[in-house]
Amino acid sequence: MRQGIKSLMAFGILCTGLFAGISNTQAASDNNTYKSLEGKVTFYDGKNITIDVPFDGTQTYSVDANVRISDRTIPLAAGVLAEIEGKNGVVTKIKTEKTFDDHGTIISITNSEVTIEKNGQQVTFTKSNNFRLDNDGYRGDLKGLRAEFSIDKDDYIVELEVDHD
């Protein structure tokens, strides 16, 4: 019985960590540990970076003097997409990207837009000209299903992958 309670407690702690979010992002002023964050760079001066993240707003972080920057194909500047990594409010790695991925719940899909909800907030994205829907053979209503999606630098949704399991 005691072993079963310990296992149940460990499972609860594991689930709490998973549902808290993999990125565990916090504002720099909170000085809490974070792992990674993707969004659009709105400011970068070598000492600070501000990144706009759908559903989470604009966040500013300090940049470590020895930051690793991967931007061979897309130079790091305001307006580009990037993934940042670091801890204790200090960015130690920046990687520029063509798109960034996120996940949420599908609220609606029209011929031109997709509305996603995450953390109680809804955001409507315009479909790109090359928008791709991967519904994995699912033929039912997509509303209410979890999905992973990709956004480009112009805030267009380029891919929506439905998770109907």
C-alpha positions in Angstrom: 0.0 0.0 0.0 2.8 2.4 1.0 4.6 1.7 -2.3 1.4 2.4 -4.3 1.0 5.8 -2.5 4.6 6.7 -3.3 4.1 5.7 -7.0 0.9 7.7 -7.2 2.7 10.8 -5.6 5.5 10.4 -8.1 3.1 10.2 -11.0 1.3 13.4 -9.7 4.6 15.3 -9.5 5.5 14.1 -13.0 2.1 15.2 -14.4 2.3 18.6 -12.6 5.7 19.2 -14.3 4.4 18.2 -17.7 1.3 20.3 -17.5 3.3 23.3 -16.2 4.7 23.5 -19.8 7.9 22.4 -21.2 9.1 25.9 -21.9 8.3 27.1 -18.4 8.9 30.7 -19.5 9.0 33.6 -17.1 9.7 37.3 -17.5 13.3 38.3 -16.9 12.2 40.3 -13.8 10.9 37.2 -12.2 14.4 35.8 -12.3 13.0 32.2 -12.6 14.5 29.4 -14.7 13.2 28.9 -18.2 14.2 26.5 -20.8 13.2 27.7 -24.3 10.8 30.1 -26.0 9.9 30.8 -29.6 8.6 34.0 -31.2 9.3 37.1 -33.2 12.2 39.3 -32.2 11.1 42.9 -31.8 14.4 44.2 -30.3 18.0 43.0 -30.1 21.1 45.0 -29.1 23.5 42.4 -28.0 22.7 43.0 -24.3 18.9 42.4 -24.3 16.4 40.7 -26.6 12.7 41.3 -26.7 10.5 38.6 -28.2 6.8 38.6 -29.0 5.2 35.3 -28.3 1.6 34.5 -29.4 -0.6 33.8 -26.3 2.2 35.0 -23.9 2.8 38.6 -25.1 6.1 40.5 -25.4 9.0 39.5 -23.1 12.4 41.0 -22.6 15.5 39.1 -21.4 19.1 39.9 -20.7 21.6 38.3 -23.2 24.7 36.5 -21.8 28.0 38.0 -23.0 29.0 34.5 -24.4 25.6 33.8 -26.0 25.7 31.2 -28.9 23.9 32.6 -31.9 22.9 30.4 -34.8 21.8 32.7 -37.7 23.7 31.6 -40.8 20.7 31.5 -43.1 18.6 34.3 -41.4 20.5 37.1 -39.7 19.4 37.9 -36.2 17.5 41.2 -36.2 14.1 42.7 -35.3 11.3 41.1 -37.3 12.9 37.6 -37.6 11.7 34.5 -35.8 13.9 33.0 -33.1 14.1 30.3 -30.5 15.9 31.5 -27.3 17.2 29.3 -24.5 18.6 30.2 -21.2 18.2 30.2 -17.4 17.6 32.6 -14.6 16.4 35.3 -17.0 19.6 35.3 -19.1 19.6 34.1 -22.7 22.5 31.8 -23.5 21.5 30.5 -27.0 19.6 32.2 -29.9 18.6 30.4 -33.1 16.8 32.1 -35.9 14.1 30.2 -37.7 11.8 30.3 -40.7 8.8 29.3 -38.7 8.0 28.5 -35.1 5.8 25.8 -33.7 3.3 25.9 -30.9 0.2 24.0 -29.8 -3.3 24.7 -28.7 -6.9 23.8 -29.1 -8.7 24.5 -32.4 -11.6 26.9 -32.0 -12.5 27.4 -35.6 -11.3 26.9 -39.2 -12.6 28.9 -42.2 -11.3 29.1 -45.8 -9.0 31.9 -44.8 -8.4 31.7 -41.0 -7.7 29.4 -38.1 -8.5 30.4 -34.5 -6.5 28.6 -31.7 -6.9 28.8 -28.0 -4.1 28.4 -25.5 -4.0 29.3 -21.8 -7.5 30.7 -22.0 -6.6 33.1 -24.8 -7.7 32.9 -28.4 -5.7 34.1 -31.4 -6.8 34.1 -35.0 -4.2 33.5 -37.7 -4.6 34.0 -41.4 -3.8 31.0 -43.5 -0.7 31.3 -45.7 -0.9 30.7 -49.5 0.8 27.3 -48.9 -1.2 26.4 -45.7 -1.2 22.6 -45.0 -3.7 20.8 -42.8 -2.6 17.4 -41.5 -5.7 15.8 -40.0 -4.2 12.3 -40.1 -7.3 10.9 -41.8 -9.7 12.3 -39.2 -13.0 13.2 -40.9 -14.9 14.7 -38.0 -15.3 18.3 -36.8 -11.9 19.7 -35.8 -13.3 22.2 -33.3 -12.1 21.4 -29.8 -9.2 19.1 -30.9 -5.6 19.7 -29.8 -3.2 20.6 -32.6 0.4 21.7 -33.3 0.8 24.6 -35.7 3.5 26.5 -37.4 3.6 30.3 -37.8 5.8 32.3 -40.2 7.5 35.7 -39.7 4.4 37.5 -41.0 2.2 35.7 -38.5 0.5 33.5 -41.1 -0.3 30.0 -40.1 1.5 27.6 -42.5 0.7 24.2 -41.0 -1.8 22.7 -38.7 -1.4 19.1 -37.5 -4.3 17.7 -35.6 -3.9 15.4 -32.6 -7.1 13.4 -32.4 -5.8 10.5 -30.4 
